[in-house]
């Protein structure tokens, strides 16, 4: 889980715009979307933190999204056509087709979730002490992202009114 906290309290709109712009990578070896750089572990080091994160719930009141048009644009179309769809490998029933596909995501973080997400790690540096934990207080609007190990975003949202 990634928390992207703007420097300024009212900086969320600017951060959201910047995430989808393309810029130079820190190593100077090309250009990437800023979102991809934020989610890529190759640009991070490990630091122990004391995380202060408010409880929040995203998506609870959002409507479901109909994915049929998106799936057709991606080339998935036969399953929606009753005369062509073939689900014989899944069931013995005949004349089946998909009439609709909906998606809705809800993310809730509370004390238990924050505890689990607040796992700390540490890099071993020979001959020196690790730096002390840094306080990371999320007190104003922020972006939250969940990504897989390759940095592919699985969930992306923002909290406008943290409480």
Beta strands, then each sheet from edge to edge (+ up, - down):
strand 1: 2-5
strand 2: 22-24
strand 3: 31-33
strand 4: 49-52
strand 5: 56-58
strand 6: 65-66
strand 7: 102-103
strand 8: 107-109
strand 9: 134-137
strand 10: 142-147
strand 11: 153-159
sheet 1: 1+ 10- 11+
sheet 2: 2+ 3-
sheet 3: 4+ 9+
sheet 4: 5+ 8-
sheet 5: 6+ 7-
end
